[in-house]
């Protein structure tokens, strides 16, 4: 349901005029471009997350000794969890490994947000209109889960998520470069890599 908020011409919130009766949202002069800002933000976020998607596929392929194309066929969460499980700190001094694992955990959190954006529509949640002219002053939108209405996002949250995703990609790239070389060599030589020795069969194993 759209929340209707009348606005006094002077600029402040106003009560419904007594003579107007019920305001029908279909009679309000909506600005057809109110979605444009959302389009830009959704695009920024999805492009930034796409970089993280490719990063995890490249990393998985490097660790598993297979192709990026085969790694990309594995679900994002599955391959990201696999990388985390294979990279285990040897002791408390392995701060680079711990940081990389933490960043991968952050990527999994952002992936949940990505699912909300990718699989749900943009809705008009409220609009503000002039009580005299009936013209729209501004609009508020929301992307809301069809399965759980408590899961939703605003433009402000989406802007923040787009920035977070972009920054996370940079942090992941730097952190991977700081991993000790012997970790990668150790992973490539692990005997329990039977699920990854064929580039067409790279199903990750989750044994510790």
C-alpha positions in Angstrom: 0.0 0.0 0.0 1.3 3.5 -0.9 1.7 5.9 2.0 0.2 9.2 0.9 1.8 12.3 2.6 0.3 15.7 1.8 2.7 18.6 1.9 1.7 22.2 2.6 2.8 24.7 -0.2 4.9 26.4 2.4 7.0 23.3 2.6 5.9 21.5 5.8 3.7 18.5 6.3 0.0 19.2 6.2 -3.2 17.4 7.2 -5.5 16.3 4.6 -7.7 19.2 3.4 -11.2 18.7 4.8 -12.8 19.4 1.4 -10.8 16.9 -0.6 -12.2 13.7 0.7 -10.2 10.6 -0.2 -7.1 11.1 -2.3 -6.8 8.6 -5.1 -3.2 8.0 -6.0 -4.1 7.5 -9.7 -5.1 11.2 -9.8 -1.8 12.5 -8.7 0.6 13.9 -11.3 3.5 11.4 -10.9 6.9 12.2 -12.1 7.7 9.5 -14.6 11.4 9.8 -13.9 11.3 9.0 -10.2 12.8 5.5 -10.9 15.8 6.9 -12.7 17.9 7.3 -9.6 17.1 3.8 -8.6 18.2 2.5 -12.0 21.6 4.1 -11.5 22.1 2.8 -8.0 21.0 -0.8 -8.9 23.4 -0.7 -11.8 26.3 0.5 -9.7 25.6 -2.2 -7.1 25.2 -5.1 -9.5 28.3 -4.1 -11.5 30.4 -3.9 -8.3 29.0 -7.3 -7.1 29.8 -8.7 -10.6 33.5 -7.9 -9.9 33.3 -9.8 -6.7 31.6 -12.7 -8.5 34.4 -12.9 -11.0 37.0 -12.5 -8.3 35.8 -15.6 -6.4 35.6 -17.6 -9.6 39.2 -16.7 -10.5 40.3 -17.5 -6.9 38.5 -20.8 -6.9 40.0 -21.7 -10.2 43.5 -20.8 -9.0 43.2 -22.8 -5.9 41.5 -25.8 -7.6 43.7 -25.8 -10.7 40.7 -25.6 -13.0 39.3 -23.1 -15.4 37.4 -19.9 -14.5 34.5 -21.0 -16.7 34.1 -24.2 -14.8 34.4 -22.3 -11.4 31.8 -19.8 -12.5 29.2 -22.7 -12.9 29.4 -23.3 -9.2 27.1 -21.1 -7.0 28.7 -18.0 -5.5 28.1 -19.0 -1.9 29.3 -22.6 -2.4 32.6 -21.6 -4.0 33.2 -18.8 -1.6 32.6 -21.0 1.4 35.0 -23.6 -0.1 37.8 -21.0 -0.4 37.2 -20.0 3.2 37.4 -23.6 4.5 40.5 -24.4 2.6 42.3 -21.3 3.9 42.8 -22.1 7.6 45.2 -20.0 9.7 48.1 -22.0 10.9 48.4 -20.0 14.1 47.5 -16.6 15.6 50.1 -14.9 13.5 48.4 -15.7 10.2 46.7 -12.3 10.2 46.7 -12.1 6.3 44.7 -15.3 6.1 42.3 -14.3 8.8 41.7 -11.0 7.0 41.0 -12.7 3.7 38.6 -15.1 5.3 36.8 -12.2 7.0 36.5 -10.4 3.7 35.0 -13.5 2.1 32.5 -13.6 4.9 31.5 -10.1 4.1 31.1 -11.1 0.4 28.6 -13.7 1.5 26.6 -11.1 3.4 26.6 -8.8 0.4 25.5 -11.8 -1.7 22.3 -12.0 0.4 21.6 -8.4 -0.3 22.3 -8.9 -4.0 19.5 -11.6 -4.0 17.1 -9.1 -2.6 17.9 -6.6 -5.4 18.1 -9.1 -8.2 14.8 -11.0 -7.5 12.4 -8.3 -6.4 10.7 -5.3 -8.0 10.9 -1.6 -7.2 7.7 -0.4 -5.5 6.4 3.1 -4.8 6.3 3.3 -1.0 5.1 6.9 -0.5 4.7 10.2 -2.3 4.5 13.7 -1.2 2.1 16.1 -3.0 1.0 19.7 -2.9 -2.3 20.0 -1.1 -3.4 22.9 -3.4 -2.4 21.7 -6.8 -2.3 17.9 -6.2 1.1 17.8 -8.0 3.7 15.4 -6.7 6.5 17.0 -4.8 8.7 13.9 -4.3 8.5 10.1 -4.2 10.0 7.4 -2.0 10.5 3.9 -3.4 11.5 0.6 -1.9 12.7 -2.8 -3.1 10.9 -5.3 -0.9 11.1 -9.1 -0.7 8.0 -10.9 -1.9 8.7 -13.7 0.6 9.5 -11.5 3.6 8.3 -7.9 3.7 10.7 -7.2 6.6 13.5 -7.6 4.0 13.7 -4.4 2.0 16.0 -1.6 1.1 15.9 2.2 0.5 17.9 4.3 -1.9 20.2 5.3 1.0 20.9 1.7 1.9 21.4 0.8 -1.8 23.9 3.6 -2.2 25.8 2.4 0.8 25.7 -1.2 -0.4 27.1 -0.1 -3.8 30.0 1.7 -2.1 30.6 -1.3 0.2 30.7 -3.7 -2.7 33.1 -1.6 -4.7 35.4 -1.2 -1.7 35.2 -4.9 -0.8 36.4 -5.9 -4.3 39.5 -3.8 -3.9 40.1 -5.1 -0.4 39.7 -8.7 -1.6 42.1 -8.2 -4.4 44.8 -6.7 -2.2 44.3 -9.3 0.6 44.6 -12.2 -1.9 47.9 -10.8 -3.1 49.2 -10.8 0.5 48.5 -14.5 1.1 51.7 -16.4 1.8 52.6 -18.4 -1.3 52.9 -21.7 0.6 49.1 -21.6 1.4 48.3 -21.7 -2.3 50.8 -24.5 -2.9 49.5 -26.4 0.0 45.9 -26.2 -1.3 46.9 -27.3 -4.8 48.6 -30.4 -3.3 45.8 -31.5 -1.0 44.9 -35.1 -1.5 41.2 -34.5 -0.9 40.9 -32.5 -4.2 39.3 -35.4 -6.0 36.2 -33.2 -6.7 38.4 -30.6 -8.4 40.9 -32.5 -10.5 38.7 -32.2 -13.7 37.8 -28.8 -15.0 34.4 -30.1 -15.9 33.8 -31.5 -12.4 34.9 -28.9 -9.9 32.3 -29.6 -7.2 34.0 -28.4 -4.0 34.3 -30.7 -1.0 33.6 -29.2 2.4 35.6 -31.7 4.6 37.7 -29.9 7.1 
